[in-house]
Amino acid sequence: MRVKYPFFAILILAILSGCGGTPSEIPAPTVVPTHTPLPTATVIPTPSTPLAILVLPSDLDKESSDLYQKTVYDLAQQSGFRFQVRNALTPEDLADPTLKIAIVLPPDPGVASYISAAPGVQFLAVNIPNLTAGGNLSVLAPDTQVDVPAFMAGYTAAMLTEEYHIGMLYPQGDADAARAAAAFNNGMRYYCGLCNRIYFTTIDYPTFLDIPANEDPSKYGGYANLLINDRDVDALYIYPSLASDDLLTYIGTQGVLLFGTSMPEPRPGGWVMTISPDSVKAIQVAWPGLSAGQGGINVQSPLGIADVDPGLLPAGKLALVQETLDNLIAGRILTQNP
């Protein structure tokens, strides 16, 4: 019996050592976080957030209205402003201490009275005539460039016609119109270089007619017909001071391509594109100053391309036209001979 007890003691110790382990072999417990960080809160505008109001005429076409609203809304969001749209500003609007920017489109709803009633608001008048920039009024004036639209019309017309059969009507004795005619010619030359033709013709293109200052506007169509029929013009640019809606509509029935700085409604036949001031880009350019409380400046509208007929000016050619316009605006191309 004395022999058995030591044996059992040794056996029990062996079993215990096989089932256990040293403290260093016990795995460390997993740390469970007691707090999960919350996502960053989105800033929600409050009644004290600065306010920008866009004043649009009630009869503005939907496409233009939507574009202006989206433009100013995006700018307001980027600057932390609230945004609202009105057809006119009320005394209550002008008395609102959070109102900081008002962008107003024609017809003039009374901007002159607004600026004196709300000296703490920066106003931007978009293409409203007879307003002078100063104080808290900035003015986006209609573009006065005449050579860039003419250059682009000449360039694009040469691109779209065979043998460069293009022409222009302009008023006689008008220095700006003569400069535009030179730019139209240079636009064609810029596109075609030497403009070598396959077929012999006695007419040099581009071809021009200048209309006497005292001519009856009802006879302008006859001058256009002379270019179209007698000089075989396939694309025509009418200088803006001559380009009434009636004249452009009539020329649109004659089977030629048309370019201009303002497109009549309804759209004339053959209307390729409009080369006109881009008010949206001008608002975007003016916004940083307005949102910083700086005003009283004249804002120049950069020119843009609108009303494009993709059937006449497909995407690939439009890209070339846009690139050329961008280079003109940047000063990398000159409209006039040095």
Secondary structure, DSSP 8 states (H G I E B T S, - for coil): -TTHHHHHHHHHHHHHHHH---GGGS-------S------------TTS-EEEEE--TTS-HHHHHHHHHHHHHHHHHHT-EEEEESS--HHHHH-TTEEEEEE-SS---HHHHHHH-TTSEEEEES-SS---BTTEEEEE-----HHHHHHHHHHHHHHSGGG-EEEEEETT-HHHHHHHHHHHHHHHHHHTT---SS--SS-SSEEEEE-TTS-GGGHHHHHHIIIIIS--SEEEE-TTT--HHHHHHHTTTT-EEEESS--SS--TTEEEEEEE-HHHHHHHHHHHHHTT----EEE--EEEES--TTTS-HHHHHHHHHHHHHHHTTSS-SS--
